[in-house]
Amino acid sequence: ALWVGALLATSMLSVRSTEAENQQKIREGFVARMMVFVTNGGGQATAIVLGNIFVFHVYIVHPVVLFFTALLIITFFHIFIFSLVYLIGNAGKVLAILILLLQLSAGSGTFPVELTNDFFVKVHPFIPFTYAINAMREASLGMVESIFYYNIFILILMMLIVFFVAFLLAPKLSRVAIKSDNRTKGIDIFSH
């Protein structure tokens, strides 16, 4: 739900501020706009955790830890998906959906990854869902602190890598994304 919420946010909200693009302050616009999405993510995480506890009456061993874990995860997911869309335009949304499908199969969220194809077992350690799911399990079902902190560390590391790579690439790739999005603007694929 956290990944889907982040993906939907990029479809409902604009990833670019026209003022920042016009003033050639692309990196500033990138960070400022990202903060809008991260703030939105805080609301999503709050709704999901409180909904699980008070609407669905899910017993959570560490509800406060779960809340802050969900905040970290949604922040990372928003940064990841926002960066994809900011850097490569609408193609970033498609890529985020493809990554979601890959993660659903390889993240061990629905069933053990060991029961899947060898490909999914190999990509398992490289996808964010692996560590997000493990951290959420620890917070929800009882915590082995070393496992929890390891997963949190990997998520923070991935988040920092994504942020800094996107921050560095923003001036070059953002212009390409804008041109690409402008070329496809107004195209109706359902017209005859």
N, C-alpha and C positions, 0 to 999 in steps of 0.2 A: 504494500500500500504506500510505503514511503517513496519508492522509486516512481510509481505511477503518479503520485501527487506532484512530484518534482517535474515529471514529464508534462503533465497537464498544465502546470503553471507556465511552462514555456510556450504553450499553445494559447493560453488566455491572456498573458501579459507580454508586452513588447520587450525584447531583450536589448534594444538599443534606445538610447536617448538621442534625439535628433540634435539637441544643443551640443552634446559632447562630440558628435561626429562632425558637425559644422565647424567647431572650434579646433579641430585636429587634436583633441585631448582624448584619444581613444582609450588609453589605459585608465585614465580617471573615470571615464564613462563606464568602462568595463567593471571596475571595482564598485562604483556607486550603484550601478544597475544590479550587480550581483547581490548587493546588500538588500535590495528590495526583495529578491527571490529568497534569500536566506531568512529574512524576517517572515515572509510568507510561510516558509517551511516550519518556523517555530510554531505558528498557529496550527499547521497540519499535524505536527508531532503531538502537540497538546491535545488536539481533538482525538487522535488515534489512541493515545495512552488512556486518557480519561474515558473514552468510549469503551475501551476494553475493560476497564475497572468498574465503571458505574453503570454502563448500559448492558454489557454482556456478562458482567459479574465474574470476570476471569480472575482467579486467585494469582496474585503476583507476590513472590517472596520479597523482592526489593523494589517497591513501586517508585521510589524517588530515583534510584539508580536506573531503573528502566526508563523513566522520563528523560533523564539527562543523556542516556545512551541513545534514545530515539532522537533527541535534539542533535547530537553529534552526527548520527547517521543521516538524518534529513539534510543537515548542513552540507555534508559531503556530497550527497546525491544531487542537491541543488547546484553546488559548485560544478560538479561533473557534467550534468546535463546542460546547465546554463553555458558552460564553456564550449561544449560541442556546438550548440546552436549559435552562440556568438561568433565562433571561429569559422564555422562552415555553413551557416545559414540553416535553411529548412532541411538540408541533408543531415544535419546534426540530430534532428528529431527522429528521422528514419534510423540513423545509427543507434540512437538511444533505445529504440524499440527492439532492434536486433540484439543489442547487448542485454536487454531485459530477457529476451527469449533464451539467450545463451545462459544467463545467470539462473533462470528458473530450472534449467536442466542440470547445471553444474554446481549450484550453490548449496546443495544438501538441505534445502528448505522443505521439500515435499517428501523426499525419500533419500536414503543414503547414496552418496555419489558413487560408492563402490559397486552399486547395482546397475550403473549406467554404462554406456559405451566408454571405451578407453580414452577417446578424445575428451570427454567431459571430466574424466578423472585427472587428465593432464592439465586442463585449464583451471581446475578447481582452486588451486592456491593463488591464482593470479586475478581473481575477480572479487569485487567488493562485497557481493552478497555473502560469500563464505564467512568473512569476518563480521559482517553486520548480523547475520543470523546467529553465529556463535555467541557474540556479545549479548544479543537480546535473550538467547536461551539462558545464559548465565544469570542475567538480571532477573529473569522471570521465574526460573525454576530452582534457583539456589546457586550460589556462586562458589566456584573454585577461583580464587583471586588471580592466580598466575595465568589461567586460561583467559579470564575476562580482560585483564590488563594487556596481555599479548594481543588479543583481537582489537582492543581499543588503540594500542600503539600502531598496529598495521593500518587501521582505518585513518588515523591521523597522518601517518606517513604518506599514504596514498593521496589523501586530500591535499597535503602540502605540495606534493609532486604535481598533481593536476593543476592546482592553482598557479604555481610558479611557471609551469610550461605554458599554460594558457595566457598568463600575464605577459610573458615574453613574446608570444606569437600574436597577441591581439592586434598590434598595429599593422602587421602584414596580412594576416589571414582575414581580419575583419573587413577590409576593403574588398577582398575577393568575394566574401560572403554577401556583402551588400550588393555588389554587381550581379551576382548569381540570383539573389532573391528578387532584385528589380526586373531581371529578364523573365522570371516566371510569374511575376505579379500580374494578376488579371487573366491568367490562362485558365480556361474552363475545360478540364479534361473530359467533361461529360457532354460537351456540345458536339453536334454532328458536323 
